[in-house]
Amino acid sequence: MTKLQVRAFLYQLGCFAILFISVRYLVAMYTSLTGFWIPMTAFVVATLLSPKFKAIKTPDAEKLYMKWIFMKGVREIG
Protein backbone atom coordinates (compact mmCIF):
# COMPACT_ATOMS: atom_id res chain seq x y z
CA MET A 1 0.00 0.00 0.00
CA THR A 2 1.19 3.45 -0.82
CA LYS A 3 1.22 6.38 1.55
CA LEU A 4 -1.92 7.90 0.01
CA GLN A 5 -3.79 4.58 0.15
CA VAL A 6 -3.04 4.35 3.86
CA ARG A 7 -4.15 7.96 4.34
CA ALA A 8 -7.40 7.26 2.45
CA PHE A 9 -8.05 4.20 4.63
CA LEU A 10 -7.42 6.15 7.84
CA TYR A 11 -9.64 9.06 6.73
CA GLN A 12 -12.44 6.67 5.83
CA LEU A 13 -12.06 4.75 9.10
CA GLY A 14 -12.01 7.96 11.15
CA CYS A 15 -15.10 9.40 9.49
CA PHE A 16 -16.97 6.13 9.88
CA ALA A 17 -15.98 5.82 13.54
CA ILE A 18 -17.09 9.36 14.38
CA LEU A 19 -20.44 8.87 12.66
CA PHE A 20 -20.95 5.40 14.12
CA ILE A 21 -20.32 6.50 17.70
CA SER A 22 -22.47 9.62 17.29
CA VAL A 23 -25.39 7.77 15.71
CA ARG A 24 -25.15 4.92 18.22
CA TYR A 25 -25.45 7.40 21.09
CA LEU A 26 -28.36 9.22 19.46
CA VAL A 27 -30.22 5.99 18.67
CA ALA A 28 -29.71 4.68 22.20
CA MET A 29 -30.88 7.90 23.81
CA TYR A 30 -33.77 8.94 21.58
CA THR A 31 -35.35 5.74 20.21
CA SER A 32 -36.90 2.70 21.80
CA LEU A 33 -34.54 0.26 20.05
CA THR A 34 -32.76 -2.24 22.28
CA GLY A 35 -30.05 -4.86 22.09
CA PHE A 36 -28.62 -5.80 18.72
CA TRP A 37 -30.63 -3.17 16.82
CA ILE A 38 -28.80 -0.15 18.27
CA PRO A 39 -25.36 -0.93 16.76
CA MET A 40 -26.93 -2.37 13.60
CA THR A 41 -28.86 0.86 12.95
CA ALA A 42 -25.76 2.94 13.71
CA PHE A 43 -23.70 0.79 11.32
CA VAL A 44 -26.13 1.21 8.43
CA VAL A 45 -26.52 4.96 8.93
CA ALA A 46 -22.77 5.54 9.32
CA THR A 47 -22.05 3.45 6.22
CA LEU A 48 -24.49 5.46 4.15
CA LEU A 49 -23.45 8.90 5.44
CA SER A 50 -19.66 8.60 5.67
CA PRO A 51 -17.56 10.00 2.82
CA LYS A 52 -15.60 7.63 0.57
CA PHE A 53 -11.87 8.26 0.05
CA LYS A 54 -9.73 6.73 -2.66
CA ALA A 55 -6.14 7.12 -3.89
CA ILE A 56 -5.94 7.05 -7.69
CA LYS A 57 -2.87 7.07 -9.91
CA THR A 58 -3.10 9.79 -12.54
CA PRO A 59 -0.59 10.49 -15.31
CA ASP A 60 0.95 13.25 -13.16
CA ALA A 61 1.05 11.54 -9.76
CA GLU A 62 -1.06 9.66 -7.27
CA LYS A 63 -3.89 11.79 -5.88
CA LEU A 64 -6.43 11.45 -3.10
CA TYR A 65 -10.12 11.89 -3.96
CA MET A 66 -13.28 12.07 -1.87
CA LYS A 67 -16.91 11.44 -2.77
CA TRP A 68 -19.72 12.26 -0.37
CA ILE A 69 -23.49 12.06 -0.57
CA PHE A 70 -23.81 15.73 0.47
CA MET A 71 -21.39 17.07 -2.18
CA LYS A 72 -21.89 17.06 -5.89
CA GLY A 73 -19.16 15.26 -7.80
CA VAL A 74 -15.75 14.08 -6.69
CA ARG A 75 -13.30 16.37 -4.87
CA GLU A 76 -9.53 16.21 -4.87
CA ILE A 77 -8.02 16.30 -1.38
CA GLY A 78 -4.66 18.06 -0.85
N, CA, C and O atoms as a MOPAC input file, in Angstrom:
PM7 MOZYME 1SCF
protein

 N      0.83400 1    -1.18700 1     0.00000 1
 C      0.00000 1     0.00000 1     0.00000 1
 C      0.87200 1     1.24200 1     0.00000 1
 O      1.89300 1     1.31300 1     0.68500 1
 N      0.44900 1     2.20000 1    -0.77300 1
 C      1.18900 1     3.45100 1    -0.81900 1
 C      0.75900 1     4.36000 1     0.33000 1
 O     -0.20300 1     4.08200 1     1.04700 1
 N      1.48800 1     5.43300 1     0.47500 1
 C      1.21600 1     6.37700 1     1.55500 1
 C     -0.18800 1     6.97800 1     1.42800 1
 O     -0.88900 1     7.12600 1     2.42900 1
 N     -0.59900 1     7.32200 1     0.20300 1
 C     -1.92400 1     7.89800 1     0.00600 1
 C     -3.03400 1     6.87000 1     0.21400 1
 O     -4.12000 1     7.22700 1     0.67200 1
 N     -2.78900 1     5.62700 1    -0.10700 1
 C     -3.79300 1     4.58400 1     0.14700 1
 C     -3.99800 1     4.39500 1     1.64300 1
 O     -5.12600 1     4.19500 1     2.09400 1
 N     -2.92800 1     4.45500 1     2.40600 1
 C     -3.04100 1     4.35200 1     3.86100 1
 C     -3.78500 1     5.56600 1     4.41400 1
 O     -4.62900 1     5.42900 1     5.29900 1
 N     -3.47300 1     6.74700 1     3.89600 1
 C     -4.15400 1     7.95700 1     4.34300 1
 C     -5.65000 1     7.89400 1     4.01700 1
 O     -6.48000 1     8.29000 1     4.83600 1
 N     -5.99400 1     7.40000 1     2.83000 1
 C     -7.40300 1     7.26100 1     2.44700 1
 C     -8.11100 1     6.29000 1     3.37800 1
 O     -9.24000 1     6.54600 1     3.79600 1
 N     -7.46200 1     5.18000 1     3.70800 1
 C     -8.05000 1     4.20400 1     4.63000 1
 C     -8.27300 1     4.82000 1     6.00500 1
 O     -9.33100 1     4.62900 1     6.60400 1
 N     -7.29200 1     5.55400 1     6.50900 1
 C     -7.42000 1     6.15400 1     7.83800 1
 C     -8.48700 1     7.24500 1     7.86500 1
 O     -9.22600 1     7.35600 1     8.84300 1
 N     -8.58000 1     8.05100 1     6.80600 1
 C     -9.64000 1     9.05900 1     6.72800 1
 C    -11.01300 1     8.39800 1     6.72700 1
 O    -11.92100 1     8.82900 1     7.43700 1
 N    -11.15500 1     7.34900 1     5.92400 1
 C    -12.44200 1     6.67000 1     5.83400 1
 C    -12.79900 1     6.00500 1     7.16600 1
 O    -13.94900 1     6.06600 1     7.60100 1
 N    -11.83200 1     5.38200 1     7.80200 1
 C    -12.06200 1     4.75400 1     9.10100 1
 C    -12.43100 1     5.78600 1    10.15900 1
 O    -13.34600 1     5.56600 1    10.95200 1
 N    -11.72500 1     6.90600 1    10.17000 1
 C    -12.00700 1     7.95500 1    11.15000 1
 C    -13.39800 1     8.55300 1    10.97700 1
 O    -14.12300 1     8.74400 1    11.95300 1
 N    -13.76500 1     8.84500 1     9.74400 1
 C    -15.10000 1     9.40200 1     9.48600 1
 C    -16.19100 1     8.41100 1     9.86900 1
 O    -17.19500 1     8.78400 1    10.47700 1
 N    -15.98900 1     7.14400 1     9.51100 1
 C    -16.97300 1     6.12600 1     9.87600 1
 C    -17.08900 1     6.00600 1    11.38600 1
 O    -18.19800 1     5.93400 1    11.91500 1
 N    -15.96100 1     5.98300 1    12.08900 1
 C    -15.98200 1     5.82000 1    13.53900 1
 C    -16.70100 1     6.97800 1    14.22400 1
 O    -17.49500 1     6.76400 1    15.14000 1
 N    -16.42700 1     8.19500 1    13.78300 1
 C    -17.09000 1     9.35900 1    14.37500 1
 C    -18.59400 1     9.29100 1    14.16300 1
 O    -19.36600 1     9.52000 1    15.09400 1
 N    -19.01200 1     8.97800 1    12.94200 1
 C    -20.44000 1     8.87500 1    12.65900 1
 C    -21.08200 1     7.70800 1    13.39700 1
 O    -22.18800 1     7.84200 1    13.91900 1
 N    -20.40200 1     6.56400 1    13.44600 1
 C    -20.95100 1     5.39500 1    14.12300 1
 C    -21.18800 1     5.67300 1    15.60100 1
 O    -22.26300 1     5.38100 1    16.12500 1
 N    -20.19300 1     6.23500 1    16.27200 1
 C    -20.32400 1     6.50300 1    17.70500 1
 C    -21.41400 1     7.54000 1    17.96400 1
 O    -22.20400 1     7.40300 1    18.89800 1
 N    -21.45000 1     8.57900 1    17.12600 1
 C    -22.47500 1     9.61800 1    17.29200 1
 C    -23.88200 1     9.05800 1    17.08900 1
 O    -24.77700 1     9.29700 1    17.90000 1
 N    -24.06600 1     8.31600 1    16.00800 1
 C    -25.39100 1     7.76500 1    15.70800 1
 C    -25.79200 1     6.72600 1    16.74200 1
 O    -26.95900 1     6.65400 1    17.12400 1
 N    -24.84400 1     5.92200 1    17.19800 1
 C    -25.14900 1     4.92000 1    18.21900 1
 C    -25.66500 1     5.58900 1    19.49400 1
 O    -26.64000 1     5.13100 1    20.08900 1
 N    -25.01200 1     6.66600 1    19.90600 1
 C    -25.44800 1     7.40100 1    21.08700 1
 C    -26.84600 1     7.97900 1    20.88100 1
 O    -27.71200 1     7.85300 1    21.74600 1
 N    -27.05700 1     8.61300 1    19.72700 1
 C    -28.36400 1     9.21700 1    19.46100 1
 C    -29.47900 1     8.18100 1    19.38500 1
 O    -30.57600 1     8.41100 1    19.89300 1
 N    -29.20800 1     7.05800 1    18.76300 1
 C    -30.22100 1     5.99100 1    18.66800 1
 C    -30.52300 1     5.42800 1    20.05000 1
 O    -31.68200 1     5.17500 1    20.37700 1
 N    -29.49900 1     5.23200 1    20.85700 1
 C    -29.70700 1     4.67500 1    22.20100 1
 C    -30.49200 1     5.63200 1    23.09500 1
 O    -31.31300 1     5.20600 1    23.90800 1
 N    -30.23100 1     6.93000 1    22.93400 1
 C    -30.88200 1     7.90000 1    23.81200 1
 C    -32.29900 1     8.26800 1    23.37200 1
 O    -33.17400 1     8.47800 1    24.21300 1
 N    -32.53100 1     8.34600 1    22.05600 1
 C    -33.76700 1     8.93900 1    21.58300 1
 C    -34.71300 1     7.99000 1    20.84800 1
 O    -35.72700 1     8.44200 1    20.31500 1
 N    -34.41800 1     6.70700 1    20.80200 1
 C    -35.35000 1     5.74400 1    20.21100 1
 C    -35.61600 1     4.63500 1    21.21300 1
 O    -34.96200 1     4.54800 1    22.25200 1
 N    -36.56500 1     3.80600 1    20.89500 1
 C    -36.89700 1     2.69600 1    21.79500 1
 C    -36.24300 1     1.39000 1    21.35000 1
 O    -36.64500 1     0.31600 1    21.79600 1
 N    -35.24100 1     1.47000 1    20.48000 1
 C    -34.53900 1     0.26100 1    20.05000 1
 C    -33.70300 1    -0.29000 1    21.19800 1
 O    -33.20200 1     0.46200 1    22.03300 1
 N    -33.56100 1    -1.60500 1    21.22900 1
 C    -32.76100 1    -2.24200 1    22.28100 1
 C    -31.88400 1    -3.32800 1    21.68100 1
 O    -32.11000 1    -3.79100 1    20.56300 1
 N    -30.89100 1    -3.71900 1    22.44400 1
 C    -30.05500 1    -4.85600 1    22.08900 1
 C    -29.27400 1    -4.68200 1    20.80500 1
 O    -28.61500 1    -3.66600 1    20.58300 1
 N    -29.36700 1    -5.70200 1    19.96200 1
 C    -28.62000 1    -5.80000 1    18.71800 1
 C    -28.96700 1    -4.68800 1    17.72700 1
 O    -28.13900 1    -4.33800 1    16.88500 1
 N    -30.15900 1    -4.13700 1    17.81200 1
 C    -30.63400 1    -3.17000 1    16.82300 1
 C    -29.96500 1    -1.80400 1    16.94400 1
 O    -29.90400 1    -1.07000 1    15.95700 1
 N    -29.47200 1    -1.44800 1    18.09900 1
 C    -28.80000 1    -0.15400 1    18.26700 1
 C    -27.51900 1    -0.09100 1    17.42400 1
 O    -27.38900 1     0.81800 1    16.60400 1
 N    -26.57000 1    -1.02000 1    17.59300 1
 C    -25.36500 1    -0.92800 1    16.75900 1
 C    -25.63100 1    -1.22800 1    15.28600 1
 O    -24.94400 1    -0.69200 1    14.41600 1
 N    -26.61700 1    -2.07400 1    14.99300 1
 C    -26.92800 1    -2.36500 1    13.59800 1
 C    -27.45600 1    -1.12200 1    12.87700 1
 O    -27.06200 1    -0.84700 1    11.74300 1
 N    -28.33800 1    -0.37800 1    13.52700 1
 C    -28.85800 1     0.85600 1    12.95100 1
 C    -27.73700 1     1.87400 1    12.79000 1
 O    -27.65300 1     2.54100 1    11.75900 1
 N    -26.88400 1     1.99900 1    13.78600 1
 C    -25.76400 1     2.93600 1    13.71100 1
 C    -24.81000 1     2.55200 1    12.58400 1
 O    -24.28700 1     3.42700 1    11.89400 1
 N    -24.57800 1     1.26300 1    12.39100 1
 C    -23.69800 1     0.78700 1    11.32100 1
 C    -24.24400 1     1.16100 1     9.94700 1
 O    -23.50800 1     1.66500 1     9.09900 1
 N    -25.51500 1     0.91800 1     9.73100 1
 C    -26.12900 1     1.20500 1     8.42800 1
 C    -26.11100 1     2.71100 1     8.14500 1
 O    -25.75200 1     3.13200 1     7.04600 1
 N    -26.49500 1     3.51000 1     9.12700 1
 C    -26.52400 1     4.96200 1     8.93300 1
 C    -25.11400 1     5.50500 1     8.70000 1
 O    -24.91500 1     6.33100 1     7.80800 1
 N    -24.14300 1     5.06000 1     9.47900 1
 C    -22.76800 1     5.53800 1     9.32000 1
 C    -22.18800 1     5.09800 1     7.97600 1
 O    -21.43300 1     5.85000 1     7.36100 1
 N    -22.52100 1     3.91400 1     7.51800 1
 C    -22.04500 1     3.44800 1     6.21900 1
 C    -22.60600 1     4.30000 1     5.09200 1
 O    -21.89300 1     4.62400 1     4.14300 1
 N    -23.86500 1     4.66100 1     5.19000 1
 C    -24.48800 1     5.46100 1     4.14600 1
 C    -24.02000 1     6.91900 1     4.15700 1
 O    -23.88900 1     7.52800 1     3.09500 1
 N    -23.76800 1     7.48200 1     5.32800 1
 C    -23.44800 1     8.89800 1     5.44000 1
 C    -21.95800 1     9.23800 1     5.38400 1
 O    -21.60500 1    10.38800 1     5.12300 1
 N    -21.08600 1     8.27500 1     5.62100 1
 C    -19.66100 1     8.60200 1     5.67100 1
 C    -19.10000 1     8.80900 1     4.26500 1
 O    -19.50200 1     8.12500 1     3.32400 1
 N    -18.16600 1     9.75700 1     4.12700 1
 C    -17.55700 1     9.99900 1     2.81800 1
 C    -16.63900 1     8.84600 1     2.42100 1
 O    -16.10700 1     8.13200 1     3.27100 1
 N    -16.46600 1     8.68200 1     1.11300 1
 C    -15.60200 1     7.63100 1     0.57200 1
 C    -14.32000 1     8.27300 1     0.04900 1
 O    -14.37700 1     9.22600 1    -0.72800 1
 N    -13.17300 1     7.76100 1     0.46900 1
 C    -11.87400 1     8.26200 1     0.05400 1
 C    -11.18300 1     7.21200 1    -0.79300 1
 O    -11.31300 1     6.01400 1    -0.54000 1
 N    -10.44100 1     7.66800 1    -1.81100 1
 C     -9.72800 1     6.73200 1    -2.66400 1
 C     -8.49200 1     7.39500 1    -3.24700 1
 O     -8.54000 1     8.55100 1    -3.66700 1
 N     -7.37500 1     6.65800 1    -3.27300 1
 C     -6.14000 1     7.12500 1    -3.89000 1
 C     -6.08600 1     6.56200 1    -5.30700 1
 O     -6.18300 1     5.35100 1    -5.50500 1
 N     -5.93000 1     7.45100 1    -6.29000 1
 C     -5.94100 1     7.04800 1    -7.69300 1
 C     -4.67200 1     7.54900 1    -8.36200 1
 O     -4.26000 1     8.69200 1    -8.16800 1
 N     -4.05300 1     6.66900 1    -9.16100 1
 C     -2.86800 1     7.06900 1    -9.91100 1
 C     -3.30500 1     7.78000 1   -11.18200 1
 O     -4.05100 1     7.23200 1   -11.99400 1
 N     -2.83100 1     9.00200 1   -11.33800 1
 C     -3.09500 1     9.78800 1   -12.53600 1
 C     -1.79500 1     9.86500 1   -13.33100 1
 O     -0.74600 1     9.46400 1   -12.82500 1
 N     -1.83800 1    10.36700 1   -14.55400 1
 C     -0.58600 1    10.49400 1   -15.31300 1
 C      0.45900 1    11.37800 1   -14.62200 1
 O      1.66000 1    11.15900 1   -14.78000 1
 N      0.00600 1    12.36800 1   -13.86400 1
 C      0.94800 1    13.25400 1   -13.16500 1
 C      1.52000 1    12.60300 1   -11.91500 1
 O      2.73700 1    12.52000 1   -11.75200 1
 N      0.64100 1    12.14100 1   -11.03400 1
 C      1.05200 1    11.53900 1    -9.76300 1
 C     -0.15300 1    10.85400 1    -9.14100 1
 O     -1.24800 1    10.86800 1    -9.70300 1
 N      0.05800 1    10.26300 1    -7.99200 1
 C     -1.05700 1     9.65700 1    -7.27200 1
 C     -1.77600 1    10.74400 1    -6.47600 1
 O     -1.13800 1    11.55500 1    -5.80600 1
 N     -3.10700 1    10.75500 1    -6.55300 1
 C     -3.88700 1    11.79200 1    -5.88100 1
 C     -4.98200 1    11.15500 1    -5.03100 1
 O     -5.42600 1    10.03500 1    -5.28400 1
 N     -5.39900 1    11.90300 1    -4.01900 1
 C     -6.43100 1    11.44900 1    -3.09800 1
 C     -7.74200 1    12.15300 1    -3.43200 1
 O     -7.79000 1    13.37900 1    -3.53600 1
 N     -8.81100 1    11.36200 1    -3.60000 1
 C    -10.11800 1    11.89500 1    -3.95600 1
 C    -11.15600 1    11.49700 1    -2.91600 1
 O    -11.02000 1    10.48300 1    -2.23100 1
 N    -12.20200 1    12.32500 1    -2.81300 1
 C    -13.28400 1    12.07200 1    -1.87100 1
 C    -14.62100 1    12.23400 1    -2.58300 1
 O    -14.81100 1    13.15300 1    -3.38000 1
 N    -15.54400 1    11.32300 1    -2.27900 1
 C    -16.90700 1    11.43600 1    -2.77100 1
 C    -17.82500 1    11.33100 1    -1.56100 1
 O    -17.64300 1    10.47400 1    -0.69700 1
 N    -18.82700 1    12.23100 1    -1.51500 1
 C    -19.72200 1    12.25600 1    -0.37400 1
 C    -21.13000 1    12.51500 1    -0.85500 1
 O    -21.33400 1    13.22600 1    -1.84000 1
 N    -22.09000 1    11.95200 1    -0.17900 1
 C    -23.48700 1    12.05900 1    -0.57200 1
 C    -23.97700 1    13.50800 1    -0.52200 1
 O    -24.90500 1    13.86000 1    -1.25000 1
 N    -23.37700 1    14.35400 1     0.31500 1
 C    -23.81000 1    15.73400 1     0.47100 1
 C    -23.06800 1    16.71000 1    -0.44000 1
 O    -23.35600 1    17.90600 1    -0.41300 1
 N    -22.12700 1    16.23200 1    -1.23800 1
 C    -21.38600 1    17.06800 1    -2.17900 1
 C    -21.59300 1    16.55100 1    -3.58600 1
 O    -21.64600 1    15.34300 1    -3.81600 1
 N    -21.70700 1    17.46000 1    -4.50900 1
 C    -21.89400 1    17.06400 1    -5.89300 1
 C    -20.53200 1    16.76300 1    -6.51800 1
 O    -19.61600 1    17.58300 1    -6.44100 1
 N    -20.40200 1    15.62100 1    -7.11900 1
 C    -19.16200 1    15.26300 1    -7.79700 1
 C    -18.10700 1    14.71300 1    -6.86400 1
 O    -18.36200 1    14.38800 1    -5.70500 1
 N    -16.91000 1    14.62400 1    -7.41700 1
 C    -15.75400 1    14.08500 1    -6.69100 1
 C    -14.78700 1    15.23100 1    -6.43500 1
 O    -14.54500 1    16.05400 1    -7.31800 1
 N    -14.23900 1    15.28700 1    -5.23500 1
 C    -13.30200 1    16.37500 1    -4.87200 1
 C    -11.89300 1    15.80800 1    -4.66800 1
 O    -11.71000 1    14.71700 1    -4.12900 1
 N    -10.92100 1    16.57900 1    -5.11300 1
 C     -9.53100 1    16.21300 1    -4.87000 1
 C     -9.12500 1    16.75800 1    -3.50000 1
 O     -9.41000 1    17.90800 1    -3.16700 1
 N     -8.46500 1    15.92300 1    -2.72400 1
 C     -8.01800 1    16.30200 1    -1.38500 1
 C     -6.50300 1    16.54400 1    -1.44800 1
 O     -5.75000 1    15.69400 1    -1.92300 1
 N     -6.07100 1    17.70800 1    -0.96500 1
 C     -4.65700 1    18.05800 1    -0.84700 1
 C     -3.84100 1    17.60600 1    -1.97400 1
 O     -2.63300 1    17.83900 1    -1.99500 1

